Every structure is written in C-alpha cells, then in structure tokens.
Amino acid sequence: MVTIRLSRSGAKKRPFYHLTVTDSRRSRDGRFIERVGFFNPVARGQEERLRVDRERIEYWQGQGAQLSARVAKLLSVAETSSEAA
C-alpha cells in the first residue's frame, strides 16, 4: 500500500521532516516515490514551518494512497492557516 508519511532528516536535536509518498513496507527514511512537502518543527522567526504541495497529495490520494495520522493533522493545520491568510 502507498502511504504519505513523514521522513526524518536534519541534525541531532534539530529535526526536519519531508512529507514523502512511499510504499508502506519501506523503512521510515528509506526509498520513496516522491517528496510532496516538508515540516520544520523548530522553525524560528521568518523560517517556513510547513510547505505542502496540495495538488500532488490530492493526486496520490486519488491513486489510493493513505495518509499517516500525523500528516493528516498537518494538512488540516495547513488548510486552516491558508484560509485565515
């Protein structure tokens, strides 16, 4: 099954996550099909905290991809923040 989930990168104590489309049997940071955004939980000041390619996520969901729980929550946050802006 294809899933859209977070893949960790960044330095020790400074996490940075990519939103990746991947086969659910692959490891967390393993091979992926496509990167569709990022999440920076330790963003400061003017740094961008979350970027999502909505069009590609909708495409992959149309192909049957499932969202992880955390990605679903991040997408709802991104949606509400874009409506407020």
C-alpha positions in Angstrom: 0.0 0.0 0.0 1.2 3.5 -0.8 1.3 6.0 2.1 2.0 9.6 2.6 4.1 10.0 5.7 7.0 11.9 7.4 10.6 11.0 6.8 13.1 12.4 9.3 16.2 14.3 8.4 18.2 17.2 9.8 20.8 17.2 12.6 20.7 15.8 16.1 18.3 17.7 18.3 17.2 19.7 15.1 14.6 17.5 13.4 13.4 18.3 9.9 10.7 16.2 8.2 9.9 15.6 4.5 6.4 14.6 3.5 7.0 11.6 1.3 4.9 9.3 -0.8 6.3 5.8 -0.2 5.5 2.1 -0.1 4.3 1.3 3.5 6.7 -1.7 3.6 9.8 0.6 3.3 11.7 2.0 6.3 10.9 5.4 7.6 13.8 7.1 5.9 14.2 4.6 3.1 13.4 4.9 -0.6 10.4 7.0 -1.6 8.4 7.7 -4.7 8.0 11.4 -4.4 8.5 14.3 -1.9 5.4 16.4 -1.6 6.4 18.9 1.1 8.2 19.5 4.4 7.6 20.2 8.1 10.1 22.1 10.2 9.0 21.8 13.9 11.8 24.0 15.2 11.3 26.9 12.8 12.1 30.3 14.2 11.3 33.8 13.1 10.6 34.1 9.4 11.6 30.4 8.6 8.8 28.5 6.9 7.3 25.9 9.2 5.2 23.8 6.7 5.1 23.6 3.0 2.6 21.2 1.2 2.1 20.5 -2.5 -1.7 20.1 -2.2 -2.1 19.2 -5.9 0.3 16.2 -5.7 -1.2 15.0 -2.4 -4.7 15.0 -4.0 -3.3 13.2 -7.0 -1.8 10.4 -4.8 -5.0 10.1 -2.7 -6.8 9.6 -5.9 -4.4 6.8 -6.7 -5.3 5.2 -3.4 -2.5 6.5 -1.1 -3.3 6.6 2.6 -2.3 9.5 4.9 -0.5 8.8 8.2 -2.2 10.2 11.3 0.4 13.0 11.7 0.3 14.0 8.0 -3.5 14.2 8.2 -3.2 16.5 11.2 -0.6 18.7 9.5 -2.7 19.0 6.4 -5.7 20.2 8.4 -3.5 22.8 10.1 -2.2 23.9 6.7 -5.7 24.2 5.4 -6.9 26.3 8.3 -3.9 28.6 8.2 -4.3 29.1 4.4 -8.0 30.1 5.0 -7.0 32.6 7.7 -4.4 34.2 5.4 
